[in-house]
Amino acid sequence: MRRYEVQDSFGLDNLRLVEAPVPAVGPGQVRLQVRACCLNYRDQLMVRGHYDPRLPLPFVPLSDGVGEVVELGAGVSRVALGDRVCATFAPTWIAGEPDPSAVRLTRGGVVSGMLSEQVVLGEQELVPVPDHLSDVEAATLPCAALTAWSALVTYGGVKAGDVVLTLGSGGVSVFALQLARLLGARVIATTSSAAKAERLLALGAEAVVRYDEDPRWGTAVRQLTGGVDHVVEVGGAGTLAQSLEAVRPGGTVSLIGVLAGVREPLSVLPVLMKQVRVQGILVGHRQGFEAMNRAIAAHQLRPAVDRVFPFTQARAAFEHLASGMHFGKVCLQVG
Ligand SMILES: NC(=O)c1ccc[n+]([C@@H]2O[C@H](COP(=O)([O-])OP(=O)(O)OC[C@H]3O[C@@H](n4cnc5c(N)ncnc54)[C@H](OP(=O)(O)O)[C@@H]3O)[C@@H](O)[C@H]2O)c1
């Protein structure tokens, strides 16, 4: 079987498709024939060595993938042959608060990733996917969708009638828009593109603000709404000040991403003067993934898939993601 490895040093030039031995299945484990994979912003940071420069090489990238169970080890009871399942992002995090292993042992880095024709995984790391989704659609769920769900539901308590602000049109933000609408919330979105603004409106955003045209987009959102209840913050240091402008007193900012940097001088005053709750999010646990899948199935939600590349063109998929031209998710069909 074949898989991709980042070999001697970091960088896309060192992402190689290699022959690897078919892994043996032990007790409590299953073999998956991987059907589709999906890329996240984190995966390109990982491949380039910007996420964890001390990560031992070689490693197999990608946290996200879906596969069919083709072999069961002794004692497996959570899944059956033929089931379509995703692997969880944090294999040891089943429910509740994260412990140190949950935040350290994550897939597509320290834990071997899904960019492979076959993988062997423990049965506790698996989540069956909704039947109505194609393989490619199902592959989008483990990181971006669950992150949005954790922000809005597990930690956010977003409810019908709340106003949610999403930033840009990447994987996490488009899922946040779709899930917030599913929950009955209103959504204001930002983007840097007129064409993407149309697509955000078509998915149910009630207004779109151009952050590239108005550096005070957070103030514009506050003037539009009176202050939002919840910000799904994927920009990080470069956008946090405007997100704090946009949020209402007593509202929540889910701190998720670093698209606009990790370090900036920042006044903490708006956080305390508006009594804002700032909640860090690290994807989420298996129980949250299962709850999200029930909601996705009940509402027949379809993930926004931008482009699908063949397995042999992983490099092109990474380059497309890096271009920022995508809307939603960039995926790979395997086999
Ligand atoms: N903490 C966690 O658990 C977790 C989980 C998943 C992702 N993340 C992080 O969340 C961020 C988003 O990840 P992703 O996979 O969704 O990324 P992505 O799909 O690559 O998102 C790219 C899009 O983000 C928008 N964007 C870029 N810079 C922006 C800015 N300054 N302000 C507003 N929007 C901006 C652009 O949208 P437009 O073209 O519409 O302008 C761009 O197309 C990343 O930093 C990632 O590492 C964290």
The ligand as a MOL file (V3000), in Angstrom:
LIG
                    3D

  0  0  0     0  0            999 V3000
M  V30 BEGIN CTAB
M  V30 COUNTS 48 52 0 0 0
M  V30 BEGIN ATOM
M  V30 1 N -8.0380 25.4800 17.4340 0
M  V30 2 C -8.5470 24.5290 16.6740 0
M  V30 3 O -9.0740 23.5220 17.1440 0
M  V30 4 C -8.5380 24.7020 15.1960 0
M  V30 5 C -9.2000 23.7850 14.3800 0
M  V30 6 C -9.2490 24.0360 13.0100 0
M  V30 7 C -8.6050 25.1590 12.5000 0
M  V30 8 N -7.9430 25.9870 13.3260 0 CHG=1
M  V30 9 C -7.3070 27.2020 12.8270 0
M  V30 10 O -8.3490 28.0310 12.3500 0
M  V30 11 C -7.8950 28.7880 11.2390 0
M  V30 12 C -8.7930 28.5100 10.0490 0
M  V30 13 O -8.5700 27.1910 9.6170 0
M  V30 14 P -9.2460 26.6700 8.2700 0
M  V30 15 O -8.7470 25.2750 8.0590 0
M  V30 16 O -10.6870 26.9560 8.2830 0 CHG=-1
M  V30 17 O -8.5200 27.6610 7.2360 0
M  V30 18 P -8.7270 27.8790 5.6870 0
M  V30 19 O -9.7860 26.9690 5.1730 0
M  V30 20 O -7.3900 27.8000 5.0340 0
M  V30 21 O -9.2760 29.3970 5.6470 0
M  V30 22 C -8.8180 30.2540 4.6610 0
M  V30 23 C -9.7440 31.4690 4.5860 0
M  V30 24 O -9.6570 32.2450 5.7620 0
M  V30 25 C -9.9810 33.5810 5.4640 0
M  V30 26 N -9.0010 34.4970 6.0370 0
M  V30 27 C -7.6740 34.5500 5.8560 0
M  V30 28 N -7.1410 35.5910 6.5210 0
M  V30 29 C -8.1730 36.2180 7.1460 0
M  V30 30 C -8.3040 37.3580 7.9540 0
M  V30 31 N -7.2520 38.1180 8.2560 0
M  V30 32 N -9.5300 37.7050 8.4010 0
M  V30 33 C -10.6100 36.9620 8.0980 0
M  V30 34 N -10.5580 35.8750 7.3120 0
M  V30 35 C -9.3560 35.5100 6.8470 0
M  V30 36 C -10.0070 33.7270 3.9560 0
M  V30 37 O -11.3990 33.8240 3.5880 0
M  V30 38 P -11.8950 34.8460 2.4320 0
M  V30 39 O -11.2470 34.3520 1.1740 0
M  V30 40 O -13.3740 34.6830 2.4630 0
M  V30 41 O -11.4400 36.2130 2.8200 0
M  V30 42 C -9.3820 32.4230 3.4850 0
M  V30 43 O -9.8870 31.9810 2.2560 0
M  V30 44 C -6.4330 28.3860 11.0500 0
M  V30 45 O -5.6030 29.2820 11.7450 0
M  V30 46 C -6.3450 27.0140 11.6810 0
M  V30 47 O -5.0590 26.6990 12.1110 0
M  V30 48 C -7.8830 25.7730 14.6610 0
M  V30 END ATOM
M  V30 BEGIN BOND
M  V30 1 1 1 2
M  V30 2 2 2 3
M  V30 3 1 2 4
M  V30 4 1 4 5
M  V30 5 2 4 48
M  V30 6 2 5 6
M  V30 7 1 6 7
M  V30 8 2 7 8
M  V30 9 1 8 9
M  V30 10 1 8 48
M  V30 11 1 9 10
M  V30 12 1 9 46
M  V30 13 1 10 11
M  V30 14 1 11 12
M  V30 15 1 11 44
M  V30 16 1 12 13
M  V30 17 1 13 14
M  V30 18 2 14 15
M  V30 19 1 14 16
M  V30 20 1 14 17
M  V30 21 1 17 18
M  V30 22 2 18 19
M  V30 23 1 18 20
M  V30 24 1 18 21
M  V30 25 1 21 22
M  V30 26 1 22 23
M  V30 27 1 23 24
M  V30 28 1 23 42
M  V30 29 1 24 25
M  V30 30 1 25 26
M  V30 31 1 25 36
M  V30 32 1 26 27
M  V30 33 1 26 35
M  V30 34 2 27 28
M  V30 35 1 28 29
M  V30 36 1 29 30
M  V30 37 2 29 35
M  V30 38 1 30 31
M  V30 39 2 30 32
M  V30 40 1 32 33
M  V30 41 2 33 34
M  V30 42 1 34 35
M  V30 43 1 36 37
M  V30 44 1 36 42
M  V30 45 1 37 38
M  V30 46 2 38 39
M  V30 47 1 38 40
M  V30 48 1 38 41
M  V30 49 1 42 43
M  V30 50 1 44 45
M  V30 51 1 44 46
M  V30 52 1 46 47
M  V30 END BOND
M  V30 END CTAB
M  END
